[in-house]
């Protein structure tokens, strides 16, 4: 991903933020009152407001320094979503069988990490591009693999690659468990902070938006 700094936004501030996924849907109301709906985006896009986590002048100064180093909207960075940063539900330990990431064919060595949401009607598989270094665990046919000797993970793309002697055989289920960050950027080139209002308890607006490869 171009124009991206592989650095994590201050975690203590991120954990007190607000935000979540956004979809883009066209809704047309017909003369009869019925609706036609069309999804314009295949993938949801996360938006956050980091301002809710800024409670002290020290934290505010830290965010301003981080903002200037990213040159405003120019460079992306890692963001830890407190609600959704794991291959499993919050508070549950990561296991190598959490998510199905593919089925072996005896030839393919590289597999994109992903997380599936929902199960019954129309499950959504979200590509995971920024796994946390050292957090990825994988199995092939229910046997856990060793990271480094049997597979490697590119933490800039979320692609796991098996070494030549460990390529998954045909029909073998490949699963993974991991922690991950969201690639985001500031959604403004101007941080407006009223220090008198901030001292009185007002929350500065610091918008962030997910970036895609």
C-alpha positions as CSV (number, residue, x, y, z in Angstrom):
1,X,0.0,0.0,0.0
2,X,1.6,3.3,-1.0
3,X,1.8,6.3,1.3
4,X,1.4,4.2,4.4
5,X,3.4,4.4,7.7
6,X,3.5,1.1,9.5
7,X,2.9,2.7,12.9
8,X,0.0,2.3,15.4
9,X,-2.1,5.2,16.4
10,X,-1.7,5.8,20.2
11,X,-3.5,2.8,21.7
12,X,-4.7,4.5,24.9
13,X,-6.5,7.1,22.8
14,X,-7.8,4.7,20.2
15,X,-9.5,2.5,22.9
16,X,-11.8,5.4,23.9
17,X,-12.8,6.4,20.4
18,X,-16.1,6.1,18.5
19,X,-16.8,4.6,15.0
20,X,-17.7,1.5,13.0
21,X,-18.4,0.2,9.5
22,X,-20.0,2.2,6.8
23,X,-21.9,0.8,3.7
24,X,-23.0,2.6,0.5
25,X,-26.4,1.5,-0.7
26,X,-28.6,3.1,-3.4
27,X,-32.3,3.0,-2.5
28,X,-34.9,3.8,-5.2
29,X,-38.5,4.2,-4.1
30,X,-40.9,3.2,-7.0
31,X,-44.3,4.8,-7.6
32,X,-46.0,1.9,-6.0
33,X,-44.0,2.5,-2.8
34,X,-41.9,-0.6,-3.2
35,X,-38.1,-0.2,-3.0
36,X,-35.2,-1.4,-5.1
37,X,-31.8,-1.5,-3.3
38,X,-28.3,-1.9,-4.7
39,X,-25.0,-2.2,-2.9
40,X,-22.4,0.1,-4.4
41,X,-19.5,-1.2,-2.3
42,X,-18.5,-4.9,-2.0
43,X,-16.7,-4.2,1.3
44,X,-17.7,-2.0,4.2
45,X,-15.4,0.9,5.1
46,X,-14.7,1.8,8.7
47,X,-14.9,5.4,10.0
48,X,-13.8,6.6,13.4
49,X,-13.6,9.7,15.5
50,X,-10.5,9.7,17.7
51,X,-11.5,12.8,19.5
52,X,-13.5,10.9,22.1
53,X,-10.3,9.5,23.4
54,X,-8.6,12.8,23.9
55,X,-9.2,13.9,27.5
56,X,-6.0,15.6,28.5
57,X,-3.7,18.3,27.0
58,X,-0.9,15.7,26.9
59,X,-3.1,13.4,24.7
60,X,-4.1,16.3,22.5
61,X,-0.4,17.2,22.0
62,X,0.4,13.6,21.2
63,X,-2.4,13.5,18.5
64,X,-1.2,16.8,16.9
65,X,2.3,15.4,16.7
66,X,1.0,12.2,15.1
67,X,-1.1,14.2,12.7
68,X,1.7,16.4,11.5
69,X,4.1,13.4,11.1
70,X,1.4,11.8,8.8
71,X,1.1,15.1,6.9
72,X,-2.6,15.2,7.5
73,X,-4.4,13.0,5.0
74,X,-1.2,12.1,3.1
75,X,0.0,9.0,4.9
76,X,-2.1,6.1,6.3
77,X,-1.4,4.3,9.6
78,X,-2.6,1.4,11.8
79,X,-5.6,1.8,14.0
80,X,-6.7,-0.7,16.7
81,X,-10.5,-1.0,16.7
82,X,-11.4,-1.9,20.3
83,X,-14.6,-3.7,19.2
84,X,-13.2,-5.7,16.3
85,X,-9.5,-6.5,16.2
86,X,-9.4,-10.2,16.5
87,X,-10.3,-13.3,14.5
88,X,-12.7,-14.3,17.3
89,X,-15.2,-12.5,19.5
90,X,-13.8,-9.9,22.0
91,X,-12.4,-11.4,25.2
92,X,-11.9,-14.8,23.6
93,X,-8.4,-16.2,23.1
94,X,-7.2,-16.5,19.5
95,X,-7.0,-20.0,18.2
96,X,-5.6,-21.3,14.9
97,X,-9.0,-22.6,13.9
98,X,-10.9,-19.4,14.2
99,X,-11.3,-18.6,10.5
100,X,-11.3,-20.6,7.3
101,X,-8.9,-18.9,4.9
102,X,-8.9,-21.5,2.1
103,X,-8.7,-25.0,0.8
104,X,-5.5,-26.5,-0.5
105,X,-5.0,-27.7,-4.1
106,X,-1.4,-28.9,-3.8
107,X,-0.2,-25.9,-5.9
108,X,-1.3,-22.7,-4.3
109,X,1.1,-21.4,-1.6
110,X,-0.3,-18.0,-0.8
111,X,-3.6,-17.3,1.0
112,X,-5.2,-14.0,2.0
113,X,-6.2,-13.7,5.7
114,X,-9.9,-12.9,6.2
115,X,-12.6,-12.8,8.7
116,X,-16.2,-13.9,8.1
117,X,-19.2,-12.1,9.6
118,X,-22.5,-13.8,9.8
119,X,-23.4,-17.4,9.0
120,X,-27.0,-18.0,8.0
121,X,-28.2,-15.6,5.2
122,X,-25.4,-13.9,3.4
123,X,-22.0,-14.2,5.2
124,X,-19.5,-11.4,4.5
125,X,-15.8,-12.2,4.2
126,X,-13.6,-9.2,5.1
127,X,-10.0,-9.3,3.8
128,X,-7.5,-8.6,6.6
129,X,-4.6,-6.7,5.3
130,X,-2.8,-5.6,8.6
131,X,-2.4,-8.6,10.9
132,X,-0.5,-7.8,14.1
133,X,3.1,-9.1,13.8
134,X,3.6,-12.4,15.6
135,X,-0.1,-13.0,16.3
136,X,-1.0,-15.2,13.3
137,X,-1.5,-18.9,14.0
138,X,-2.5,-21.4,11.2
139,X,-3.5,-25.0,10.6
140,X,-3.6,-27.2,7.6
141,X,-6.0,-30.2,7.9
142,X,-6.3,-29.4,11.6
143,X,-2.5,-29.6,12.2
144,X,-1.0,-26.3,13.5
145,X,1.9,-25.0,11.4
146,X,5.0,-23.2,12.6
147,X,5.4,-19.6,11.6
148,X,8.8,-19.0,10.2
149,X,9.7,-22.6,9.3
150,X,6.5,-23.7,7.6
151,X,4.8,-20.4,6.6
152,X,5.4,-16.7,6.7
153,X,3.0,-13.8,6.9
154,X,3.3,-10.4,5.2
155,X,2.0,-8.0,7.8
156,X,1.7,-5.3,5.1
157,X,-0.8,-7.2,3.0
158,X,-2.2,-10.0,5.2
159,X,-1.0,-12.7,2.8
160,X,0.2,-16.0,4.4
161,X,2.7,-18.0,2.2
162,X,3.6,-21.6,2.9
163,X,7.1,-22.7,2.2
164,X,7.7,-25.1,-0.8
165,X,7.8,-28.3,1.3
166,X,4.6,-27.3,3.2
167,X,2.2,-26.3,0.5
168,X,-1.3,-27.5,1.6
169,X,-2.4,-30.7,-0.2
170,X,-5.6,-31.0,-2.2
171,X,-8.7,-30.7,-0.1
172,X,-6.9,-29.7,3.1
173,X,-8.8,-27.0,5.0
174,X,-6.6,-24.0,6.0
175,X,-7.6,-22.0,9.0
176,X,-6.1,-19.1,10.9
177,X,-6.4,-17.1,14.1
178,X,-4.9,-13.6,14.5
179,X,-5.1,-10.1,15.8
180,X,-5.3,-7.3,13.3
181,X,-5.3,-3.5,12.8
182,X,-7.3,-1.3,10.4
183,X,-5.4,0.7,7.8
184,X,-6.7,4.3,8.1
185,X,-5.8,7.9,7.4
186,X,-6.9,11.2,8.8
187,X,-10.0,12.4,7.0
188,X,-9.1,16.1,7.3
189,X,-6.1,18.3,6.7
190,X,-7.0,20.6,9.5
191,X,-7.4,19.9,13.1
192,X,-9.4,22.7,14.7
193,X,-8.9,22.8,18.5
194,X,-10.5,25.5,20.7
195,X,-8.3,25.3,23.8
196,X,-10.8,27.2,25.9
197,X,-13.6,24.8,25.0
198,X,-11.3,21.8,25.4
199,X,-10.5,22.9,28.9
200,X,-14.2,23.1,29.6
201,X,-14.7,19.5,28.5
202,X,-15.5,19.9,24.8
203,X,-14.3,17.0,22.5
204,X,-12.2,17.9,19.5
205,X,-13.3,16.2,16.2
206,X,-10.6,14.0,14.8
207,X,-12.1,12.0,11.9
208,X,-10.4,8.9,10.5
209,X,-11.4,6.7,7.5
210,X,-10.3,3.3,6.4
211,X,-8.0,3.1,3.4
212,X,-8.0,0.2,0.9
213,X,-5.2,-1.2,-1.1
